[in-house]
């Protein structure tokens, strides 16, 4: 999330190895998804694709609803399949909303905005920002609005706020 996919990949690899060693299947799917996203974002799509079967063999964990789809979505995005990536994220955000995983929904909606469909999520993100404490959700809502409005000044303000 901070723009350091190479170091994140190392952390996800370590977490996945530990989860596999201890047969902690509830978290393995989340870590493998993170590995897929990081591999895709660093240009290693072959590795990202090779991890998809392992991702699918593990059932969703039940917590952090929908976040286990981020790897698949970002792999689609890197492959130029932005519409497919957004569809994956929209479905996951709907699941998160339905199950009350508000922060997961916020994260997923933010990535939809980042992948070119900010106008479809800005209202919901603004609504969620009124329900959440802290500045992060509010900044995510402002980011979606700035992206939808194509406002470089507000995008820069959001960048500083995220930092």
N, C-alpha and C positions, 0 to 999 in steps of 0.2 A: 504494500500500500504506500510505502514511502519512496518507491521508485528505485529499489535496490534488489532486482530479481535474482542476481547472482548470489548475494549473501543470503537472501531468503531461501533460495534453493538448497543451500547447504543446511540451513536450519530445518527445512521440511524433510530433507533426506535423513537427517539424524532422528527427527521425531518419528518418521515412518519406520525406520529400522528398529527403534526401541519398541514401537507399537507392535510391529510384526514379531519381534523376539518374545514379547510377553503376551502375544495373542490378544491384544487389546483392539479387537475388531471394531469397536464403536468409534474409535478415533482414526483408524487406519485410512478410511475413505476420505476423511477431511485432509489428512496429510498428503495422500496421493494426489488429490485434487490440487493442492498447493504446488506439488512437484510438477504437475502437468502445466499449470499456469506459468510457473517460473521457467520451465524448459521452453515453452512456446514463446514467452516474451524475450528470451535470450537467443531465439532463432533455432533452437534445437527441437524442431517439430517432429523429427523421427522418434526421439525419446518420448516426447509428449504423447504421440500416438501409441507408442509401445506400452505406455502405462494405462491406457484406456481399459483393457480387459481386467486389470487388477482393480481399477476403480469400480467397475461394474460388478465384481464378485462380492463386494461388501455392501450391505444394506445401509441406507441412510441412518445416521446415528440418533436422530431424534432431538438433538440440540444443535443450535446454530443452523436452524432449518434453512435449506436452500444454498448455504454457503459451499456445500460439497459439489455444486455445479459450476463454481467459478473456473476451475481448470478447463472443463469442456468448453465453456463459453469463450474463454480467452484463446483457446486453441482455434476455435472457429474464427474468432476475430483476426488472429494472426494470419490465418489462411484466406482472409478476405471475405469470409462469409458473415458479414456484420449482421444481416437480418436474422440468420440462424442463431448467432450469438445472443442477440437481443431477445429472441424467442425463448431460448433456454433461461435467460435471466428473468424475463417476465413470468414464466411459469414458476420459477423458484421463488420469486418475490410474492406471487399469489399464495404459494404454500406457506411461506413465512408469515404472511398476513393472517391466513386462515388459522394458523397454530399459535398466533400471539408472539412470534419472535420478531419484535419490533426492530431491534438493532440489526438483525440479519436482513430484514426487509429494506432498511435504510441503505445498507451496504450494496445490496443487489440493485436497488433503484439508482444509486449513484453510478454504478458501472453501466447501466443502460444509458444514462445521460452521457457518460464519457464515451460511449460507443455510438453516439450520434442521434439519439432520440430523447433529448432532454425535455422537449415539449410534452412528451407523453407521461413524464414522471414528476415534473416540477410541482404540480399542485399537490400530489400525494406527499412528496418530500416536505413541502412547506407545512402541510397538515401534521405530519409526524414530528416536525421540529417543535411544534407547540406541546407535544406530549413528552418530550425528552429533556432531561437535564443536560447541562454541559454544552460546550460550544461546537463540538464536532458535527452533530446532526444539523444544527443551524447553518453551519458553513457548507455542509453538503447541499442543503436546500438552496442556499444562495448560489452555489456553483451551478446547479441545474438551471436556475433562472438566468444566470449570466450566459450559460451555454445556449439556452433557448433563445435569448435575446441577441446572441452574438456580440456581447459587450466586452471588448478587451480590457477596459479599465476595471470593471467588476471582476473579471477573471483574474486579473493581477491581484486585486484585493483578496480574493479567495485563496490564491496561491500563498500569499503572506499569512493569512489566517491558518491555513493548513500547516504551514511551517511552524 
